[in-house]
Amino acid sequence: MSTVRGALIVLEGCDRAGKSTQAKLLVNALKQRGIPVEQRAFPDRTTATGEIINNYLNKKLNFSLETAHMLFSANRWECKDEILKSLYSGTTVVIDRYAGSGAAYTAAMTNRCLNWCKAPDRGLPSPDVVIFLNVSNETQCSRSNWGSERYENNEIQSHVASNYKKIMDQTWYIINANDNKSSIHSQILQKVLDIIDKVKNLPIGRLYESIESGN
C-alpha cells in the first residue's frame, strides 16, 4: 500500500444517545490536528434509497419490517465504494450508525435472529472501532424531539440495547453516554487517535466474514 490508510470509525447507540453530536465534535477535533477526515451518517437520506427510508422513518410510507431492513442495508451498500476510496486515500471516515444498528433494530422489531439480520451487510467494510454510547432511558427521554420517529419508544429501545450487547465484539468500545458532553468527547478522541495510528498499515477488513448459524 503506497499510502497509509484512514480508519473506519463508527458511532453506535440507541436513539438520542448523542451520536450525531459526538461525531461532529470528533470530526472537528481531527481536522484541528491536521488529520484528513470525513463524516457520514446512516441512513444516508440523500441517496435514492435514503429518500425512501426517510419517508418510512417519518411515517409517510409503510413497508414490512423485513423490506425496511433490506432498504437500510442497500443504503449502506450504495456508499461502500465511496467509503473505501476515502479510506485508501488516507482519509479517516467517521460514521453515525452503521450495520450494527441495522441488526439491533430489526431483531428488536421482528422474530428474526441476529444472524439473519446481519447477513445482508456481510462484506461491507469492517469498522476499525465501534464507539458505543451507552445511554439510560431517563437520559433518552429528556432529550429534544424524543418520540418523533418510528422507533423512539421505551419498549423498542430496551430491546435494541439488549441486541447491541449481543453483537458486540473486540472492536467495540463502550462509553457512558450519560456523562457530560466534554468528558464523552475526550474519551472518544483518545480512543480514535490510538486506532488511527494502529490501523494505518493494516488491510481493511470485511464485515461479518464468518457468520455462523444461531444467535
Salt bridges, closest charged atoms under 4 A:
ASP15 OD1 - ARG97 NH2 2.64
GLU38 OE2 - ARG40 NE 3.30
GLU66 OE2 - ARG112 NE 3.43
ASP81 OD1 - LYS80 NZ 3.31
GLU82 OE1 - ARG40 NH2 2.62
ASP121 OD2 - ARG76 NH2 2.93
ASP128 OD1 - ARG5 NH2 2.86
GLU149 OE2 - ARG45 NH2 3.36
GLU152 OE2 - ARG16 NH2 3.06
ASP197 OD1 - LYS200 NZ 3.11
GLU209 OE2 - ARG206 NE 3.46
